[in-house]
Amino acid sequence: MSNLDAILIAGPTASGKSALALALAEQRGGTVINADSMQVYGDLHVITARPAPDEVARVPHRLYGHVDAAVNYSVGHYMADAQAAIAEVRAQGRLPILCGGTGLYFKALTRGLSRVPPVPDEVRRSVRLALDERGPTGLHAMLAEQDPAGAARLQPRDRLRVSRSLEVVLATGRPLAEWHAETDPPLLDPARIATVFLAPDRAALYERIDARFVRMMGHGALDEVRALQARGLDPLLPAMRAHGVPGLSAYLAGTLSLDDAVAKGRQDTRHYAKRQFTWFRHQLPDWPWLAPEQGLEHLLRRVDACRPG
């Protein structure tokens, strides 16, 4: 086995990360570990483009579909699961290959995790109720009373970030920014890993995103969202915000045509890919950016260069 502790493969959605991880795992005895915040949910297989059964049968995969959609799965949860998975894979003499597009997971793995404590369910419910009663701008005003500096950094209609900031300050008495300033050490030693960010041509990537969403529709995406909707879950849960879910949910509710729902899913995914490029460029600027077709050769060289002897 390589002396590397792990391989980390990131990139925008539909950039070929899973195919690269699979090929590398087959050639160098690796196990693919999920690093995508939506692919953890068992309710979302098709709509999140999780690896297909035949791919999972070719090499071991970990942390895919192991979380119920009713769970507000956090970066802290992921770190605990990833630490256990990496230790298990290495104990088996295999190479951990972490693959996904969630930048916060990779940043926590390589730079440490801020010590924000879990928010009690009763606090989260109270914030949800306040959001329903007062709306996003009213919730922002509540945050401004508790954490003026934090509120000033957020747009009043950014429901998710405003809600999160208010939950933390109400639960802990401290602003979220203070917690972010306190960071635990990273799980992975940057000197003992190989990283890559796959950066395909933007126009070609957007075409792949559009084509993939059409394929998802043909493979049961609507039925998957219908089953998820039937559970009556909080619409602010992460699983309910997966790309494609809001639009198809609106179609099932009769407020959007199917064509418009598909168009929304494709557009939301393209916008997300654009944000992924921007986030990695600014947050993890030391990662090498490669065209997808260059990824396998690059990582094979890194793995082989770190073999013992």
N, C-alpha and C positions, 0 to 999 in steps of 0.2 A: 504493500500500500504506500501511496505517496506520503511524504512528510508534511504535506499541506494539511491543515486542520479542516479546511472546507473550500469549496468553490462557490462563488456567489454570482449568479446570472440574473441581471436585471434588464429592463427595457420597457418601452411602451407596450400596451396591449396589442396583440396580433403581430408582434415583431419576430416571432419564431423562437422565443425563449424555451418553450417546452420541448420543441424538436431538438434544439441544441442540447438541452439537459439530458434528454433520452439518449441521443447519440453518444455523448460523453460518458454517460453511465454505462452504456453497453460496452464501450471500448476500454474503460478503465476501472470497471468493477465498482460503480457508484450507486448510491441510493438518492433518489430525487426527493427533496424536502420542500414542501410548499412555502412560498413567501408572498402569497397574494391574499389580501384580507377578505376577499369575497369567495375565493375557492375553498375556504375552510368550512363553508356552510353546506350541510348535507342536503338541504332543500333546494340548492341551486347547483345543478350539475350542467345542464345545457346552457343556461343563460350566462354562466361565468366561464364557459369553454374549458371546463376541467378536463384533464387527460382522459382519453377514451379507455374502455375496458381492455382493449388489445394492447394499448400502450402500457397500462398498469401491469399487465401480465408479463411484459418483456423485462422490466427491472422493478425492484421494490420502490414504492412511493409512500411518503409519510405526510401526515397533517392535511390531507385532502378530505373534505366532507365530514370532518369529525366533530363539528359543532352544530347544535340546533339553531335554527333561525331566530328563536325567541331569546337567544343569548346576546347581550351587548359585548361582543368579544373585543378585548382591548389589546393594545401593544404589550401590556404587562402579561396578559394571558398567553399571548403568542411567544414571548420570550421564555416563559416557563416551559411551554410545550416544545419549543425549538431546542432548548438546552437538553431536555430529556431525549429528543429524537437524535440530535447530533451525537450525544454520548452513546446511545444504543447502536447507531450506525457504525461508529468507529470501533466499538467493542466487537462488532461482527467482522472487522477487518475490511470494511468498505469505505468508500470516499463519500462524505456528505456533499451533495450538490444542491444548494438552496436556490430556488428558481421562482421568480415572481416579479410583480411590478409595484409592490407597495413600498415606497421609499422609506417610510417611517420604520418598517421592520428592518430594513438593511441598515439604516442609521443607528437604530438601537443595538443591533448585533455588533456593529463595528465601532461605535462611539459611545455606547452606554445609554441607559434609559433614565429619564427623569423620574423622581420618586413620588409622583402624584398618587395619593392613596385611592382605593376604590370609593366610589360615590355610593352611599346607601340607597337602596331602592326607594325609600320614602322621600328622599330629597329629589331623586330623579322624577318621581311621579309628581311632586309639587311643582317642579319647573315645567313639566309637560302641561299640567293643568293651567299654570299661569300663561303659557304660550297660547293655549286654546282660548283663554278668556281675554287676554290683552293683545294678542297678536305679536308679530316679531318686533315691531317698534316699541311696544309696551314692555316686552321682555328686555330689550336693549336699555330702556330707561331704568329698569330694575337693576341691571348690571352696572349702570353708571353710578347708582347710589352706593353699591357695594365695592366696586372696583373701577373708579373713574379712568385710570390709565389703560386698563384692559379694554374698557368699552370704547375708548377713543381710537384704539387700533382696529376695531371691527366695524364693518358696515352694519347699520341697524337692521337690515333685512337678511343678514346671514344667520339664519335660524340655528343651524347646527353649531357653529362656533360660539355664538352668543349663549346658547343653551349650555354647552359644555363649560364655558367660563363661569357662568352663574352657578351651575351645579357644584363646581369645585370650591368657589369662594363661600357658598352657603354651607357646604359640608365640612370645610376645613378652617374657615376663617382667614384663609390666605389666598391671594390672587394666584391664578394659574401661572403667571410669569415667574413668580417666586419659586414655585415648585420646579419649573423647567430649568431654573438655574442650579438645581441640585441634581446631580446625575450619578448613577451607579456606574461602575466600570463596565467596559464592553464585554460581551460574551466571547467574542473572537479576537484573537491577537492580529492586528492588521499586517504584521510581518509574516504570518503563517497562513495567509489566505490568498486566493487569486480571484480577482473581480473583473467583470466586464459588463458594459452597458451596450445593448444592441441598439443601433441607431439607423434604421432603414430610411430610405428616401421617403419624404413626407407624403408626396402624392401617391406613391405606390402603397404606402401603409394605409392611407385613408381608403383606397380602393379595396384592400384586403379586409379592412374593418367592415365596410359596407357589404361585401360578399359574404363574410362570415356571419353577419347578423341574419342575412337571408337564409343561410344554411341552418342556423339555429331555429328559425321559424319552421323549417321543414323537419326538424328533428325533435319537435315537441316543446319549444320554449313557451308557447302560449299555455299549454296544459300545465307546465311547471309553475308558471305565475298564477294560474287559476287555483292550483292546489295551495300555493302559498297564501293567496288572498283568503281562501276559505278558513284559514287559521285565525283570522281577525287580530293580527299582531299590530303592535304600535308602529305606525308608519315612519317614525323616526329611527327605528332600529336599523343598524347597518345593512342587514340582509334585504330590507324593504327598499333600500336606495341603490341596489346594484343596477348597473347600467342596463336598461331595457325593462326593468321591473316597473318603474313609475309610469312609463308610457303604456305598456301592455295592461297595467292595472286600470289606467284611465279608460282604455278601450273596453275592458270587462265591465267597468262601471257605467258605460254608455256615454262618456263625456268626450271621447276622442274616436275618430274613425281608425280602422285597422291600418290603413296606409299611413295616416299621420302618426300612429303609435310606433310603427316600424321606423318611420323617418326620424322620430324623436330619439329612439334607441340608437340609431346609427349616428345621429348628430351628437348626442351626449357622449358616446364612446369616442368619437373623433376629438371632441373637446378635452376629454380626459387624457387621451394620448398626448395632446399638445401640452397639457399641464405636467405630465410625467417628464417630458423632455426638459421643461423649464425647471422643475423641482430638482432633478438629478444634477443639472448643470450648476445650480447654485448651492445645493446642500451637500453633494458628494463630488466635488469638482476633480478629485484625484483619480476617479474611476476611468479606465480607458474606454473610449467610445469606438465601436467597430461596426462595420456593416455586418449584417447577419451571416453572410457567407464566409466571413473571416473568423467568426467566433470559435469554431471547432478547432481549427489549426492552432490558433492562439492559446487556447486552454490546454490542448494536448501537449504543447511545448512546455507550458508552465507545470503541468502535472509531472511530466517525464523528467524535467530538470530538478524536481524535488524528490525524486525517488532515492531511497537509501542506497549507499554503495556506489 
